[in-house]
Amino acid sequence: MFKAFTYLAAATVAVSVPMAAYAANDGKDRRITVQNLSNQAIYYLYASPQSSGDWEEDLLGSGTIPAGQSKVANIDNGTNECIYDLKVKMADGREYIQWKINICAVSTWTVGDSGNSIR
């Protein structure tokens, strides 16, 4: 049953559909737009609370973020945490990581061929 719940939660995050059962009770927005300005697709997107020692499940599931497109990721896990580590893995295997991002204040993560930035 727990495994089914985990897959349901991952699918919910991947399509950015808010569900009250998983929302933090502090009213803060824990969504970030991932802009892919590179020339290749993003195959994996991870967002883990800074308090976690491991990367959580891939938020894109079977989807991708094609070159030149963006996707809104809802990473609210119901814990009221705002500090997250973010990671993407590109089609060619390169990885970009942003550490200790205040997801309650940052609204966009831009990934390009020469690196990544947040705002």
Secondary structure in CASP SS format (residue, H / E / C, confidence):
PFRMAT SS
TARGET T0000
AUTHOR 0000-0000-0000
METHOD secondary structure of the structure
MODEL  1
M C 1.00
F H 1.00
K H 1.00
A H 1.00
F H 1.00
T H 1.00
Y H 1.00
L H 1.00
A H 1.00
A H 1.00
A H 1.00
T H 1.00
V H 1.00
A H 1.00
V C 1.00
S C 1.00
V C 1.00
P C 1.00
M C 1.00
A H 1.00
A H 1.00
Y H 1.00
A C 1.00
A C 1.00
N C 1.00
D C 1.00
G C 1.00
K C 1.00
D C 1.00
R C 1.00
R E 1.00
I E 1.00
T E 1.00
V E 1.00
Q E 1.00
N E 1.00
L C 1.00
S C 1.00
N C 1.00
Q C 1.00
A C 1.00
I E 1.00
Y E 1.00
Y E 1.00
L E 1.00
Y E 1.00
A E 1.00
S E 1.00
P E 1.00
Q C 1.00
S C 1.00
S C 1.00
G C 1.00
D C 1.00
W C 1.00
E C 1.00
E C 1.00
D C 1.00
L C 1.00
L C 1.00
G C 1.00
S C 1.00
G C 1.00
T C 1.00
I E 1.00
P C 1.00
A C 1.00
G C 1.00
Q C 1.00
S E 1.00
K E 1.00
V E 1.00
A E 1.00
N E 1.00
I C 1.00
D C 1.00
N C 1.00
G C 1.00
T C 1.00
N C 1.00
E C 1.00
C C 1.00
I E 1.00
Y E 1.00
D E 1.00
L E 1.00
K E 1.00
V E 1.00
K E 1.00
M E 1.00
A C 1.00
D C 1.00
G C 1.00
R C 1.00
E E 1.00
Y E 1.00
I E 1.00
Q E 1.00
W E 1.00
K E 1.00
I E 1.00
N E 1.00
I C 1.00
C C 1.00
A C 1.00
V C 1.00
S C 1.00
T E 1.00
W E 1.00
T E 1.00
V E 1.00
G E 1.00
D C 1.00
S C 1.00
G E 1.00
N E 1.00
S E 1.00
I E 1.00
R C 1.00
END
